[in-house]
């Protein structure tokens, strides 16, 4: 049995946990418990990449919504 299996609190964060943390941080509702977990178990590079990806996706969705609304308004 590996060391990570014995102590799950020291295992690296899963993709799901990182996504939840990035989304919660973007909305400003990240709990202190999860924030300390992220700092102790997460890698900064993973959070930076997910944050940049989420921001780019957010901008693309906003641009698409604005274009759709303008298209429907000028119909």
Secondary structure, DSSP 8 states (H G I E B T S, - for coil): --HHHH-GGGS---HHHHHHHHHHHHHT---HHHHHHHHHH--HHHHHHHHHHHHHHHHHHHHHHHHHHHHHHH-
